[in-house]
Amino acid sequence: MAFTIFAVEQKCKMKKITALLILLSVVFLLSQCKKEEEDWNYCNCGIGTWVGTYNGSGDYYEDEQPDPKPVEVGVVIEQFSSGNLTVRINAPDDYAETFYVEKKDSTYYITVNGNYESLNLNLKKKGTEYKLTGTAKNFHTETDENDSTFTVYDKVLSFDVLKNQQ
């Protein structure tokens, strides 16, 4: 009989220890869970939101270079009239270009298509932060011996830059 009582007491202790281990495991696992970070969302913002200085990094391609060169990128956007922006893009020693943009809506993108250059920008927002992603290209056209015309990309800069907080 003493053996039976001892066995029952041991069984109860094991259940308590098992329950305690399960509880501690659950608490540990829950403490390891991180709150999901807020995602970047496209910003359908007014023209004034675009204005500012942005800094970040990008990939630079020149001529027919197959691999990108990592570069630091700065973008300055200024408003010079009610619906017009100046966009200055600079990757020191590699790429510098100024684009003049007409922006009369609040869409999240800007597209400029010129004869020898183009610019595509997207503005995203996360909380109070703004991120500009874009691609700037310089190109020319050539004609081959069959009189076919094709585009040659001289310089391409793709970038992600964050707006400096004021």
C-alpha positions as CSV (number, residue, x, y, z in Angstrom):
1,M,0.0,0.0,0.0
2,A,2.8,2.4,0.8
3,F,4.3,1.6,-2.6
4,T,1.0,2.5,-4.3
5,I,0.7,5.9,-2.4
6,F,4.4,6.6,-3.3
7,A,3.6,5.8,-7.0
8,V,0.6,8.1,-7.0
9,E,2.6,10.9,-5.4
10,Q,5.3,10.5,-8.0
11,K,2.7,10.5,-10.8
12,C,1.2,13.8,-9.5
13,K,4.6,15.4,-9.2
14,M,5.4,14.4,-12.8
15,K,2.1,15.9,-14.0
16,K,2.9,19.1,-12.2
17,I,6.4,19.2,-13.6
18,T,5.2,18.5,-17.1
19,A,2.5,21.1,-16.8
20,L,5.1,23.6,-15.5
21,L,7.4,22.8,-18.4
22,I,4.6,23.2,-20.9
23,L,3.6,26.5,-19.4
24,L,7.2,27.8,-19.4
25,S,7.7,26.7,-23.0
26,V,4.5,28.5,-24.1
27,V,5.6,31.7,-22.3
28,F,9.1,31.4,-23.9
29,L,7.7,30.9,-27.4
30,L,5.3,33.9,-27.0
31,S,8.1,36.1,-25.8
32,Q,10.0,35.3,-28.9
33,C,7.2,36.4,-31.2
34,K,7.9,39.8,-32.7
35,K,5.2,42.2,-33.6
36,E,4.8,42.4,-37.3
37,E,6.5,45.4,-38.7
38,E,4.3,47.8,-40.6
39,D,4.8,47.5,-44.4
40,W,5.6,50.3,-46.8
41,N,2.4,51.5,-48.6
42,Y,2.1,53.5,-51.7
43,C,1.5,57.2,-50.9
44,N,-1.2,58.9,-52.9
45,C,0.1,62.2,-51.4
46,G,-0.1,65.8,-52.6
47,I,2.8,67.5,-54.4
48,G,4.2,69.0,-51.2
49,T,4.8,65.6,-49.7
50,W,7.3,64.8,-52.5
51,V,9.4,67.9,-51.7
52,G,12.5,67.2,-49.6
53,T,16.0,65.6,-49.5
54,Y,16.4,61.9,-49.7
55,N,19.4,59.7,-49.1
56,G,20.1,56.0,-49.6
57,S,21.7,53.6,-51.9
58,G,21.4,52.2,-55.4
59,D,22.8,50.1,-58.2
60,Y,24.6,51.8,-61.1
61,Y,25.0,50.3,-64.6
62,E,27.1,51.9,-67.3
63,D,27.1,50.9,-71.0
64,E,26.8,47.2,-71.3
65,Q,28.2,46.4,-67.8
66,P,26.5,43.3,-66.6
67,D,27.0,43.7,-62.9
68,P,25.8,46.7,-60.9
69,K,28.1,49.0,-59.0
70,P,26.7,49.8,-55.5
71,V,26.5,53.5,-55.0
72,E,25.3,56.1,-52.5
73,V,22.4,58.1,-53.9
74,G,21.0,61.5,-53.0
75,V,17.8,63.0,-54.4
76,V,16.6,66.5,-53.9
77,I,13.0,67.4,-54.9
78,E,12.0,71.1,-55.0
79,Q,8.7,72.6,-56.1
80,F,9.1,75.6,-58.3
81,S,5.5,76.3,-59.2
82,S,2.1,74.9,-58.2
83,G,2.3,71.8,-60.3
84,N,6.0,71.5,-61.1
85,L,9.0,69.8,-59.5
86,T,12.7,69.7,-60.0
87,V,14.2,66.3,-59.3
88,R,18.0,66.2,-58.8
89,I,19.6,62.8,-58.6
90,N,23.2,62.4,-57.7
91,A,25.4,59.3,-57.2
92,P,28.8,61.0,-56.7
93,D,31.4,60.3,-59.4
94,D,28.9,58.2,-61.4
95,Y,25.5,59.8,-62.1
96,A,24.1,63.3,-61.9
97,E,20.9,64.4,-63.7
98,T,18.1,66.9,-63.2
99,F,14.6,66.3,-64.3
100,Y,11.7,68.7,-64.6
101,V,8.4,67.1,-63.7
102,E,4.8,68.2,-64.1
103,K,2.8,66.8,-61.1
104,K,-0.9,67.8,-61.0
105,D,-2.4,64.7,-59.3
106,S,-1.7,62.9,-56.0
107,T,-0.8,59.5,-57.5
108,Y,2.1,57.6,-55.9
109,Y,4.3,57.7,-59.0
110,I,6.1,60.0,-61.4
111,T,7.1,59.1,-64.9
112,V,9.2,61.2,-67.2
113,N,10.0,60.0,-70.7
114,G,12.4,62.2,-72.7
115,N,14.3,61.7,-75.9
116,Y,17.5,60.7,-74.2
117,E,16.5,60.2,-70.6
118,S,13.7,58.8,-68.4
119,L,12.7,58.7,-64.8
120,N,10.3,56.5,-62.8
121,L,9.7,57.2,-59.2
122,N,7.4,55.7,-56.6
123,L,6.7,57.2,-53.2
124,K,5.9,54.9,-50.3
125,K,5.0,55.7,-46.7
126,K,5.4,53.8,-43.4
127,G,4.3,55.7,-40.3
128,T,6.0,59.1,-40.6
129,E,8.7,57.9,-42.9
130,Y,8.8,58.3,-46.7
131,K,10.7,56.1,-49.2
132,L,11.4,57.0,-52.8
133,T,12.2,54.1,-55.1
134,G,13.2,54.8,-58.7
135,T,15.1,54.3,-61.9
136,A,16.8,57.0,-63.9
137,K,18.1,56.2,-67.4
138,N,20.3,57.9,-70.0
139,F,20.1,56.4,-73.5
140,H,20.5,56.9,-77.2
141,T,19.3,55.2,-80.3
142,E,21.4,53.5,-82.9
143,T,20.6,52.0,-86.3
144,D,22.2,48.8,-87.5
145,E,23.1,47.7,-91.0
146,N,19.5,46.5,-91.7
147,D,18.1,50.0,-90.8
148,S,16.6,48.7,-87.6
149,T,16.6,51.2,-84.8
150,F,17.3,50.1,-81.2
151,T,17.9,51.8,-77.8
152,V,21.3,51.7,-76.1
153,Y,21.3,52.4,-72.4
154,D,24.3,54.4,-71.5
155,K,23.7,54.9,-67.8
156,V,21.0,53.3,-65.5
157,L,20.6,54.1,-61.8
158,S,18.1,52.2,-59.7
159,F,17.7,53.3,-56.1
160,D,15.9,53.3,-52.7
161,V,16.2,56.5,-50.7
162,L,14.6,57.6,-47.5
163,K,13.4,61.2,-46.9
164,N,15.4,63.1,-44.3
165,Q,13.3,64.0,-41.3
166,Q,13.1,67.7,-40.6
